[in-house]
Amino acid sequence: MDRFRWRGARWVMVVALVATAPGMAGCGSSKSATVSPAAVATTAAADVHAVAAGDGVGTSTSPDGSSESTGRTRDYFIAADEVQWDYAPSGRNLITGGPFTPDEDVFVEPAPDRIGRVYKKSVYHEYTDDSFTKLKERPADEAYLGDLGPTLHAEVGDSIVVLFKNNTGRPVSMHPHGVFYDKDSEGAPYEDGTSGADRADDAVPPGGTHRYVWNVPERAGPGPMDPSSVMWMYHSHADEVGDVYAGLVGTIIVTKRGMARTDGTPIDVDRELIVNFEVDDENKSVWAEENAAGLEHEAGHSPFDDDEFIESNLMHSMNGFVYGNLPGLTMQVGQHVRWYLMSMGTEVDLHTPHWHGNTVVANGMRADVVGLLPAQMIVADMVPDDPGTWLFHCHVNDHLVAGMAATYTVSAA
């Protein structure tokens, strides 16, 4: 209870910091990876036939009326699935190498009146084709992505076409940042004067599908001060707060024209790593009531009336993992490693990622700490020269002690 009251005092402090921050801009495996059986449902024929079988070439009309190539069409088959997600699958604090302490058990230990470390969540998964019957296997070196959705790569001039299927029991969507889209591919419900087909993207019903088309013009790619690639996020906007806390978040990486491999990754980068720093507020997830069902609580009251219960559901995570359970942040000495960092959440989600052992260049400046506000995205380049296993954590004190920490490993070349 003392922790909760202290957090409230800190909240006031963070609000004051955000209110005065200059230049602040607004918004623009384990048992936990079980996929809902609904993933085998048949897709809508109209959407299926609208997606090409493989990469194609888009065209546009130039000022003189001729047709010119605008790059590849990159097709993805993505579904929102229900999973049981374990924030600490090892059952231990891998930063200390020991069992959880009583203070740490506040967040991870199940009890008659506590959920513990396993929650029902919704996550984006990539499938191999339009039948949505076979998950596309995530490579071992991408295990660190955790509950983040698939990474969508594109080069400036490309088009991204997503055939999306909702395998969850609630309406959800896919809303992208940064790229170019028409109203029927925005994925956000609000009164915008549209109707009919232009609203079909807003909230895809359970079992439904929708075809999202996102173009990648120059203004979606790296700017004058950016490196060869930048990151944008996508997330569900049907119930933005509840869906994001449920886990429906992923990323898009856009590479400068002429700087991409065939798969869209930048040719001057050896290793890409994506990390989302977020205090996952499971109290506000769309699955909150279901996760709390059956717990003991005072007669006539909800578990959510208990401040200590509320506190226990604030999971201070990196890609959905706490207390060092984030796996696979690996690299070699001398590699060009590009870190794509982001944050989601609310006022408490002011994060300061810090690397021990090595430094990065972010926004043209050398650093070993960078700052993130909610929905902010930062690219940081590292050429590690110091081998070993190093701490990587949020430097906000309360976040660190609540589990927002991991390690990364640099091996000799």
BELFENSUL-V145003 format. One record per residue. RES is the residue in one letter. PSI is psi in whole degrees, 0 to 359 (NA if undefined). Layout:
res | psi
RES | PSI
RES | PSI
//
This chain:
res | psi
M | 324
D | 322
R | 318
F | 316
R | 321
W | 321
R | 322
G | 320
A | 321
R | 326
W | 316
V | 320
M | 317
V | 321
V | 319
A | 321
L | 315
V | 322
A | 336
T | 1
A | 127
P | 144
G | 16
M | 132
A | 150
G | 185
C | 123
G | NA
S | 174
S | 182
K | 346
S | 349
A | 27
T | 129
V | 143
S | 139
P | 342
A | 349
A | 345
V | 4
A | 153
T | 140
T | 163
A | 130
A | 321
A | 319
D | 320
V | 314
H | 345
A | 348
V | 130
A | 156
A | 335
G | 186
D | 136
G | 193
V | 127
G | 159
T | 158
S | 168
T | 126
S | 169
P | 332
D | 5
G | 355
S | 161
S | 138
E | 150
S | 139
T | 15
G | 195
R | 155
T | 117
R | 114
D | 135
Y | 145
F | 107
I | 137
A | 151
A | 122
D | 152
E | 136
V | 163
Q | 112
W | 129
D | 115
Y | 339
A | 71
P | 339
S | 339
G | 13
R | 165
N | 105
L | 355
I | 315
T | 340
G | 13
G | 183
P | 163
F | 142
T | 167
P | 321
D | 324
E | 328
D | 340
V | 323
F | 334
V | 348
E | 119
P | 149
A | 169
P | 332
D | 19
R | 146
I | 319
G | 217
R | 356
V | 125
Y | 149
K | 132
K | 171
S | 134
V | 156
Y | 132
H | 148
E | 139
Y | 163
T | 332
D | 186
D | 0
S | 342
F | 38
T | 343
K | 120
L | 140
K | 124
E | 132
R | 124
P | 153
A | 325
D | 3
E | 13
A | 333
Y | 342
L | 337
G | 238
D | 4
L | 146
G | 175
P | 146
T | 124
L | 118
H | 144
A | 159
E | 149
V | 131
G | 346
D | 170
S | 138
I | 123
V | 118
V | 119
L | 113
F | 138
K | 135
N | 104
N | 8
T | 173
G | 11
R | 152
P | 135
V | 175
S | 183
M | 113
H | 122
P | 154
H | 149
G | 322
V | 176
F | 133
Y | 155
D | 173
K | 333
D | 6
S | 18
E | 323
G | 33
A | 122
P | 118
Y | 166
E | 103
D | 12
G | 3
T | 170
S | 174
G | 230
A | 333
D | 352
R | 355
A | 336
D | 343
D | 314
A | 100
V | 125
P | 162
P | 130
G | 352
G | 168
T | 159
H | 146
R | 113
Y | 132
V | 118
W | 117
N | 156
V | 80
P | 179
E | 321
R | 353
A | 353
G | 189
P | 140
G | 185
P | 330
M | 6
D | 158
P | 198
S | 352
S | 155
V | 163
M | 141
W | 156
M | 162
Y | 153
H | 165
S | 140
H | 7
A | 312
D | 85
E | 312
V | 307
G | 323
D | 320
V | 315
Y | 335
A | 340
G | 5
L | 80
V | 140
G | 186
T | 153
I | 131
I | 123
V | 126
T | 144
K | 144
R | 130
G | 359
M | 14
A | 145
R | 176
T | 325
D | 3
G | 351
T | 151
P | 136
I | 342
D | 13
V | 134
D | 329
R | 128
E | 135
L | 132
I | 127
V | 129
N | 119
F | 121
E | 134
V | 95
D | 107
D | 91
E | 347
N | 338
K | 5
S | 152
V | 343
W | 12
A | 310
E | 319
E | 320
N | 329
A | 355
A | 134
G | 354
L | 150
E | 141
H | 166
E | 136
A | 135
G | 2
H | 159
S | 151
P | 331
F | 0
D | 352
D | 116
D | 323
E | 326
F | 315
I | 314
E | 321
S | 340
N | 12
L | 96
M | 108
H | 89
S | 159
M | 111
N | 32
G | 15
F | 150
V | 160
Y | 49
G | 7
N | 356
L | 118
P | 161
G | 21
L | 86
T | 153
M | 177
Q | 154
V | 134
G | 351
Q | 152
H | 106
V | 127
R | 119
W | 128
Y | 114
L | 144
M | 165
S | 147
M | 161
G | 222
T | 206
E | 329
V | 349
D | 54
L | 108
H | 150
T | 79
P | 134
H | 129
W | 127
H | 150
G | 329
N | 169
T | 168
V | 167
V | 119
A | 131
N | 34
G | 7
M | 143
R | 136
A | 164
D | 6
V | 135
V | 163
G | 142
L | 136
L | 165
P | 131
A | 12
Q | 147
M | 135
I | 140
V | 131
A | 127
D | 136
M | 136
V | 91
P | 138
D | 359
D | 101
P | 155
G | 180
T | 125
W | 151
L | 139
F | 115
H | 165
C | 133
H | 3
V | 121
N | 311
D | 325
H | 320
L | 310
V | 340
A | 3
G | 4
M | 71
A | 148
A | 182
T | 153
Y | 150
T | 128
V | 116
S | 156
A | 146
A | NA
//
